[in-house]
Amino acid sequence: MAITAAMVKELREKTGAGMMDCKKALIEVDGDMNKAIDLLREKGLAKAAKKAGRVAAEGLVDICMTEDGKKASIVEVNSETDFVAKNDKFIQFVKDIATTALASNKSTVEELLNEKYLDTETTVQEVLNSKIATIGENMNIRRFEIFEVENGKIAGYIHGAGKIGVLVAIETDSDSEEVFTLGKDIAMQVAAMNPKYISRDDVDQDYIAHETEILKQQALNEGKPAEIVEKMVVGRLNKQLKEVCLLDQSFVKNPDLTVEKLIKETADKLGTEIKISKVVRFEVGEGIEKKEENFAEEVAKQLK
C-alpha cells in the first residue's frame, strides 16, 4: 500500500511521534493506522513524544577515557527530576552513552542518536525512547564532546555525584604520572572556578570591548574624573581577566600560586614543556530555563 503524506500527518497528530518514525511504522504495517499506533506505542515512541514538551533540566554528566589517557568523551544527559538522575539504571545509561560517544567519533547529538548503542544492533535513539517509556519521564542527550591528544594526557574530574564534569587536555612529551596529577588538579580548578578562557590570548576582542565599556560607565557613574577613568578601567579589566582566565586564577589548593605558575613548576621539575590545549566544563542544566512548579496553584486549577 502506498503511504501518503496525509497518512503520516494523521499518525503524527494521533501519537505525537516523529515524522520518520510514523512513516516507518505505516510501512511496516502496510498502512493500517490502528496497527501503526499500537506499533509506536510498543516501541515507546508515542509515549516519548508526549513527554517531549516537559523541561528536562536535571540529570548527570559523565566521562569515559581510553586506557592510555589519549582520548576521552564527556556527556550530559538530562531528566525531569533529580530522583530519576539518582536511579542506578539512569546512571548506567549515562555511562553507556559516554562509552558509545567515545567509540563513535561523531560530532553532533543527532549523529550520536543514530549510532548503535554499545555493541548492540539497537540505536541510541531507540534505547533512549525505551528508557523514557519505562521510567515515565522526558529525557534527552543534551550535549557531548570528544577530546584527543597525540602527545600528552587527558585528565577528567566529576564533581557533586555527576552535577559537574570537566575534561582537560594537556600537551607534553612527558609520560610521568605527575602530568596526570596536574591535569586532575586543573580539572578540579575548572570545576570550582569556571573560567571562561584558558589564557588572555584566548579572550575575544568583543568581550574586551564590551567589558571595557561597562567598566568605563561604572567609573563615570561613581563620579570619577574623566582623566583617571581610563587608568581605572585598565586596572579593573586586568583584575577581571584574572578571574575569567584559567592560567591567571589563584590555584584553589594553594592560593599563593597561580595556575600558570603551578604548570611551570611541574614542567621545570619534569624538564619538559606543558601546555593546556583544551578545556571543557559541563554543569547539569546550565542555561536551561526551569519551570517553576506551584503545587497549590495546580490543585486550584484542577478544582475550577
Buried (B, 14 or more C-beta within 10 A) or exposed (E): EEBEEEBBEBBBEBBBBBEEBBBBBBEEBEBBBEBBBBBBBEBBBBBBBBBBEEBBBBBBBBBBBEEEBBBBBBBBBBBBBBEBBBBEEBBEBBBBBBBBBBBBEBEEBEEBBEBBBEEEEEBBBBBBBBBBBEBEBBBBBBBBBBBBBEEBBBBBBBBEEBBBBBBBBBBBEBBBEEBBEBBBBBBBBBBBBBBBBBBBEBBEEEBBEEBBEBBBEBBBEEEBEEEEBEEBBEEBBEEBBBEBBBBBBBBBEEEEBBBBBBBBEBBEEBEBEBEBBBBBBBBBBEEBEEEEEEEEEEEEEEEE
